Amino acid sequence: MHVEQAGDRGPLLLCLHGIGSSSAAFASQLAALSAHMRVIAWDAPGYGRSADPAEPPGLDGYADTAAALIRRHGGPAHVLGVSWGGVIALRLAARHPDLVAGLIVADSSAGSGTDPDKAAAMRRRAADLASQGPEAFARARAPRLVSDRAPLDLVHRVTATMADAVRLPGYAWAAESMAATDLRPQLPTVTAPTLVLCGDLDQVTGVEASQLIAGALPTAVFVIVAGAGHLANQERPAAFNAWVHSHLRITARIPE
């Protein structure tokens, strides 16, 4: 398991990336939040510099692997999940509530299994990756993850991160975990204090999906990140980090 780390004291923050990304997506969070926290960001199993699992993990397998990582680093942890990472984070909090002190769920959803068409589209992605290869696949998909206002260097960075991160079978197994998941019945059982964030220009999961999560959780606050697409943490890092810091001041009692 490859993990990027920053900070040597304070509460633990685990960052879980989206389905087309890696720990590189959290460079800004590692830099900005590590003054008062121990921040770790994984390359999910089958991604980037992490080993391929021996078999398809399913959503529970990813959640349990994240739980083991939290234990290894002396949890409990506050967990920040973006997109697919947010789905894993919610399942982690439902399966291992003792390990999750708080959640930040960004530009996420209850899973692609909430809609048959979304599930089918998610399952088709593996064939696209197989036929196109990582570089062409990333060039086709990555620009949609940010708004049309995003600077070109960010588009290039997101594209490069995806191309370096995704491969088979890991990506196919991650896509299947999304296609098979509908967390709506489980959301009311997640009691960890939660900040739900979404870019107002997110055209991938969209504001409505984030609002559904926030409305179903017993202790959630919903925030719009203005001027950001799906990857709000990368497109508007200062605003995103400010909201996360405010949430952690309350839930993790980190200094101002």
C-alpha positions in Angstrom: 0.0 0.0 0.0 1.5 3.3 -1.1 0.7 6.2 1.2 1.8 9.8 1.1 2.2 11.4 4.6 2.6 14.9 6.0 2.6 16.1 9.6 3.9 14.4 12.7 1.5 15.4 15.4 -2.2 15.8 16.2 -5.3 13.9 15.0 -5.2 11.6 12.0 -6.7 12.6 8.6 -7.1 9.9 6.0 -7.7 11.0 2.4 -9.3 8.7 -0.2 -9.1 9.7 -3.8 -11.6 9.3 -6.7 -11.9 6.5 -9.1 -9.6 8.0 -11.7 -6.9 9.4 -9.4 -4.3 8.7 -6.7 -2.8 10.2 -3.6 -1.4 12.9 -5.8 -4.9 14.5 -5.8 -4.4 15.6 -2.2 -1.1 17.6 -2.6 -2.8 20.8 -1.4 -4.5 19.1 1.6 -1.3 17.4 2.6 0.5 20.8 2.6 -2.3 22.9 4.1 -3.6 20.6 6.9 -0.5 19.0 8.1 0.5 21.8 10.5 -1.9 20.5 13.1 -2.7 17.0 11.9 -1.1 13.8 10.6 -2.4 13.6 7.0 -2.1 10.5 5.0 -3.4 9.8 1.4 -3.4 6.4 -0.1 -3.1 5.0 -3.6 -6.1 2.6 -3.4 -5.5 -1.1 -3.9 -4.8 -1.6 -7.6 -3.9 2.0 -8.2 -0.7 4.0 -8.7 2.1 2.6 -6.6 -0.1 0.2 -4.6 -0.2 -3.5 -5.3 -3.1 -5.2 -7.1 -5.4 -7.1 -4.8 -5.6 -10.8 -5.2 -9.3 -10.7 -6.0 -12.0 -8.0 -6.5 -12.3 -6.3 -3.1 -15.9 -4.9 -3.5 -16.8 -1.8 -1.6 -16.5 -3.6 1.7 -13.0 -4.7 0.9 -11.9 -1.2 0.1 -13.5 0.0 3.4 -11.9 -2.7 5.4 -8.5 -2.0 3.9 -8.9 1.7 4.8 -9.8 0.5 8.3 -6.6 -1.5 8.6 -4.7 1.5 7.4 -6.3 3.7 10.2 -5.4 1.1 12.8 -1.8 0.9 11.5 -1.5 4.7 11.9 -3.0 4.8 15.4 -6.6 5.8 14.7 -9.4 6.7 15.0 -9.2 9.0 12.0 -11.1 11.8 10.4 -11.7 10.7 6.8 -11.8 12.8 3.7 -13.2 11.1 0.6 -13.6 12.6 -2.9 -16.1 11.0 -5.3 -15.5 7.2 -5.2 -13.4 7.9 -2.1 -16.4 9.5 -0.5 -18.4 6.3 -1.1 -15.7 4.3 0.5 -15.6 6.7 3.4 -19.3 6.4 4.1 -19.1 2.6 4.0 -16.1 2.7 6.2 -18.0 4.8 8.8 -21.0 2.4 8.6 -18.8 -0.7 9.0 -16.2 0.7 11.5 -17.8 3.5 13.4 -15.2 3.2 16.2 -12.5 4.1 13.7 -14.1 7.2 12.1 -14.1 10.3 14.3 -15.5 12.5 11.5 -16.1 12.6 7.7 -15.6 15.1 4.9 -17.4 13.8 1.8 -16.7 15.8 -1.4 -18.4 15.7 -4.8 -19.6 12.2 -4.1 -22.8 10.1 -4.3 -24.5 7.1 -2.7 -23.1 4.9 -5.4 -23.9 4.2 -9.1 -26.2 1.4 -8.1 -28.9 4.0 -7.4 -29.7 4.1 -11.1 -29.4 1.2 -13.7 -28.2 3.5 -16.4 -25.4 4.9 -14.2 -24.4 1.4 -13.1 -24.2 0.3 -16.7 -22.1 3.3 -17.7 -19.8 2.7 -14.8 -19.3 -0.9 -15.8 -18.5 0.1 -19.4 -15.5 2.2 -18.3 -13.2 -0.9 -17.9 -13.7 -1.8 -21.6 -12.9 1.8 -22.5 -9.6 1.7 -20.5 -8.7 -1.6 -22.1 -9.3 -0.4 -25.6 -7.8 3.1 -25.3 -5.0 2.6 -22.8 -4.4 4.8 -19.8 -3.1 7.9 -21.6 -5.9 8.2 -24.1 -8.5 7.2 -21.5 -7.2 10.0 -19.2 -7.2 12.6 -22.1 -10.8 11.8 -22.8 -12.1 11.7 -19.2 -10.0 14.1 -17.1 -11.1 17.5 -18.5 -14.7 16.8 -17.4 -13.6 16.5 -13.8 -12.9 20.3 -13.6 -15.0 23.2 -14.7 -14.5 25.0 -18.0 -13.0 27.8 -15.9 -10.1 25.7 -14.7 -6.6 26.7 -15.8 -4.9 24.6 -18.4 -2.1 23.5 -16.0 -4.7 22.0 -13.7 -6.3 20.1 -16.6 -2.9 18.8 -17.5 -2.1 17.8 -13.9 -5.4 16.0 -13.5 -4.9 14.2 -16.8 -1.4 13.1 -15.9 -2.5 11.9 -12.4 -5.2 9.7 -14.0 -2.9 8.3 -16.6 -0.3 7.4 -14.0 -2.9 5.9 -11.6 -5.3 3.8 -13.5 -4.7 0.2 -14.8 -6.5 -3.1 -15.1 -7.8 -5.0 -13.2 -7.8 -2.4 -10.4 -9.9 0.2 -12.2 -12.4 -2.4 -13.4 -12.8 -3.7 -9.8 -13.3 -0.2 -8.5 -15.9 0.6 -11.2 -17.8 -2.6 -10.3 -17.7 -1.6 -6.6 -19.5 1.6 -7.6 -21.9 0.0 -10.0 -23.0 -2.5 -7.3 -23.5 0.1 -4.6 -26.5 2.0 -3.3 -25.8 3.4 0.1 -29.1 5.2 0.6 -30.5 2.6 3.1 -27.2 2.8 5.1 -26.8 6.6 5.3 -29.0 7.2 8.3 -26.8 4.8 10.3 -23.7 6.9 9.8 -23.4 9.0 13.0 -19.9 10.6 12.5 -20.1 14.4 12.2 -19.9 15.0 8.5 -19.1 17.9 6.2 -20.5 17.4 2.7 -18.9 19.6 0.0 -19.7 20.0 -3.7 -18.5 22.2 -6.4 -21.3 24.2 -7.9 -20.1 23.4 -11.4 -19.8 19.7 -10.8 -21.1 17.9 -13.9 -20.1 14.4 -12.9 -21.9 13.5 -9.7 -23.6 16.9 -9.3 -25.0 19.0 -6.5 -28.1 16.9 -6.1 -26.2 13.8 -5.3 -24.3 15.6 -2.5 -27.5 17.1 -1.2 -29.0 13.6 -1.0 -26.1 12.4 1.1 -26.2 15.5 3.4 -30.0 15.2 3.9 -29.8 11.5 4.8 -27.0 11.8 7.4 -28.0 12.5 11.0 -25.2 15.0 11.6 -24.2 16.6 8.3 -23.5 20.1 7.1 -23.7 20.9 3.4 -21.5 23.4 1.7 -21.2 24.6 -1.9 -17.7 25.4 -3.2 -18.3 28.2 -5.7 -16.5 28.1 -9.0 -15.4 24.5 -8.8 -16.2 21.4 -10.8 -16.0 17.7 -9.7 -12.5 18.0 -8.2 -13.3 20.9 -5.9 -10.3 20.1 -3.6 -8.0 20.7 -6.6 -9.7 23.4 -8.5 -10.5 25.7 -5.5 -8.0 24.4 -2.9 -7.9 27.5 -0.7 -11.7 27.6 -0.3 -12.0 23.8 0.1 -9.2 23.7 2.7 -10.8 26.6 4.6 -14.1 24.7 5.0 -12.3 21.5 5.9 -10.2 23.4 8.5 -13.3 24.9 10.0 -14.9 21.5 10.3 -11.8 20.0 11.9 -11.5 22.8 14.4 -14.9 21.6 15.8 -14.6 17.8 15.3 -10.9 17.3 15.8 -10.2 20.4 18.0 -7.2 21.5 15.9 -6.0 25.1 16.4 -7.2 28.0 14.3 
